[in-house]
Amino acid sequence: MNLNETTRRLYSLIIGKAPHALAEKEKFALAYFIHEGTPTTIILGAGERTGVLNSYLAAFSKLPRIENEWQDVIKIANGRWPTARSVSAENNAKTKLFIIVYKRGPDMAEAHDNAAVTVIAYGLRPALRNLNSEQAAIKIFKAIFKYTPNSAVDWDIVRAIAYSGAVR
């Protein structure tokens, strides 16, 4: 795969976080996804596709290797709930992060709260980005956490603030 300077750097970043050894075909799949995308993820830039992989890694403590895992990566990139579940990521989102951000527990029967928890847990990407909403969400994140978002989960929280519709 002929990666350009940007996609080579992003590929190296994600490979460096791999918690397990990767076969050559798995490395190729990661490189291809970052560099080329898929028909439904090409609208995202290489950096955002790498961010999707980073969110998947944060939620599932692994990088995708098999077809159903890649299907979940594509679902996350397209703002859809993944098929696989990460009880630990969801519990962290429900019992810790949601409460810090919204100063209350989530009502999972309420669509906006459910969306916020899911976005925090899995990093779902919005169908359409709104940079004004994201800028406002970054300010809110900084006010709550006293630092600039930098990890996959931090950015997932920013997206939840910007797009879920959940309120304090």
Legacy VTK file of the C-alpha trace (Angstrom):
# vtk DataFile Version 3.0
C-alpha trace
ASCII
DATASET POLYDATA
POINTS 168 float
0.000 0.000 0.000
1.459 3.340 -1.010
0.652 5.579 1.915
1.319 9.287 1.717
3.121 11.157 4.486
-0.094 11.858 6.396
-1.579 8.378 6.154
1.802 6.785 6.966
1.959 8.844 10.176
-1.644 7.956 11.085
-1.054 4.275 10.314
2.067 4.263 12.510
0.098 5.908 15.307
-2.647 3.274 15.292
-0.282 0.317 14.788
1.777 1.574 17.729
-1.307 1.275 19.944
-2.125 -2.292 18.900
-2.415 -4.418 22.048
-1.800 -7.586 20.045
0.431 -8.806 17.215
-1.022 -8.138 13.795
-0.710 -10.351 10.729
0.348 -8.697 7.471
-3.206 -8.874 6.071
-4.523 -7.162 9.232
-1.913 -4.403 8.861
-2.891 -4.017 5.213
-6.587 -3.738 6.140
-5.790 -1.001 8.663
-3.613 0.861 6.161
-6.246 0.547 3.452
-9.027 1.787 5.736
-6.976 4.788 6.827
-5.710 5.676 3.350
-8.671 4.772 1.113
-11.689 4.281 3.353
-14.801 2.481 2.183
-17.667 3.735 0.009
-19.500 4.950 3.135
-16.449 6.283 5.020
-14.621 8.054 2.189
-16.399 11.278 3.187
-14.351 11.165 6.397
-10.741 12.192 6.104
-7.876 9.850 6.898
-7.513 11.450 10.330
-11.153 10.879 11.168
-10.995 7.265 9.921
-7.978 6.790 12.194
-10.058 8.344 14.980
-12.759 5.740 14.361
-10.147 2.999 14.773
-8.928 4.713 17.928
-12.492 4.825 19.313
-12.963 1.153 18.453
-9.699 0.362 20.237
-10.785 2.379 23.289
-14.148 0.583 23.448
-13.042 -2.973 22.708
-9.348 -2.994 23.770
-8.372 -4.365 20.356
-8.163 -3.374 16.720
-10.525 -4.957 14.191
-9.331 -8.225 12.693
-12.313 -10.129 11.346
-15.254 -9.195 9.152
-17.856 -8.545 11.866
-15.371 -6.314 13.738
-14.757 -4.318 10.552
-18.531 -4.058 10.075
-18.731 -2.478 13.521
-15.929 -0.050 12.636
-17.902 1.025 9.566
-21.094 1.339 11.642
-19.269 3.583 14.139
-17.891 5.699 11.281
-21.432 6.102 9.944
-22.986 7.016 13.300
-24.677 3.655 13.819
-24.668 1.503 16.940
-22.168 -1.365 16.647
-23.431 -4.935 16.860
-20.814 -5.982 19.413
-21.134 -4.581 22.915
-18.465 -3.489 25.338
-19.941 -3.750 28.808
-16.914 -1.989 30.314
-17.085 0.946 27.860
-20.844 1.318 28.351
-20.581 1.093 32.131
-17.792 3.693 32.178
-19.915 5.951 29.993
-23.047 5.455 32.143
-21.661 5.423 35.657
-18.777 7.852 35.345
-18.431 10.029 32.257
-22.106 10.838 31.616
-22.513 11.826 35.275
-19.447 14.089 35.163
-20.684 15.859 32.023
-24.420 16.042 32.710
-24.377 16.047 36.555
-26.980 13.274 36.690
-27.349 9.630 35.769
-28.544 8.718 32.276
-32.105 7.592 31.559
-31.398 4.925 28.949
-35.068 4.929 27.880
-34.651 8.580 26.849
-33.253 8.799 23.295
-30.838 11.702 23.908
-29.316 10.144 27.029
-29.029 6.798 25.269
-27.324 8.503 22.324
-24.887 10.337 24.624
-23.909 7.136 26.434
-23.473 5.283 23.144
-21.418 8.057 21.563
-19.184 8.209 24.651
-18.819 4.419 24.774
-18.184 3.780 21.069
-17.316 7.088 19.418
-20.139 7.146 16.870
-19.499 9.798 14.219
-22.256 12.221 13.214
-23.752 11.969 9.729
-23.224 15.692 9.234
-20.637 17.656 11.160
-21.407 21.043 12.663
-18.140 22.802 13.456
-19.898 25.475 15.520
-21.449 22.779 17.740
-18.084 21.049 18.019
-16.310 24.280 18.996
-18.923 24.943 21.663
-18.617 21.331 22.884
-14.831 21.665 23.158
-15.292 24.744 25.350
-17.755 22.844 27.546
-15.365 19.878 27.760
-12.506 22.166 28.798
-14.680 23.845 31.435
-15.673 20.476 32.905
-12.385 18.574 32.730
-9.904 21.496 32.925
-7.844 20.280 29.960
-8.062 20.099 26.178
-9.478 16.849 24.786
-6.712 14.554 23.570
-7.675 10.870 23.919
-10.206 8.907 21.886
-12.645 8.926 24.807
-12.154 12.682 25.306
-13.155 13.320 21.698
-16.056 10.871 22.025
-17.293 12.967 24.968
-16.984 16.115 22.843
-19.111 14.469 20.123
-21.706 13.426 22.730
-21.923 17.019 23.983
-22.147 18.394 20.447
-24.602 15.955 18.880
-26.541 13.759 21.332
-29.078 16.311 22.497
-28.676 15.224 26.137
-28.906 18.084 28.634
-28.037 18.707 32.256
LINES 1 169
168 0 1 2 3 4 5 6 7 8 9 10 11 12 13 14 15 16 17 18 19 20 21 22 23 24 25 26 27 28 29 30 31 32 33 34 35 36 37 38 39 40 41 42 43 44 45 46 47 48 49 50 51 52 53 54 55 56 57 58 59 60 61 62 63 64 65 66 67 68 69 70 71 72 73 74 75 76 77 78 79 80 81 82 83 84 85 86 87 88 89 90 91 92 93 94 95 96 97 98 99 100 101 102 103 104 105 106 107 108 109 110 111 112 113 114 115 116 117 118 119 120 121 122 123 124 125 126 127 128 129 130 131 132 133 134 135 136 137 138 139 140 141 142 143 144 145 146 147 148 149 150 151 152 153 154 155 156 157 158 159 160 161 162 163 164 165 166 167
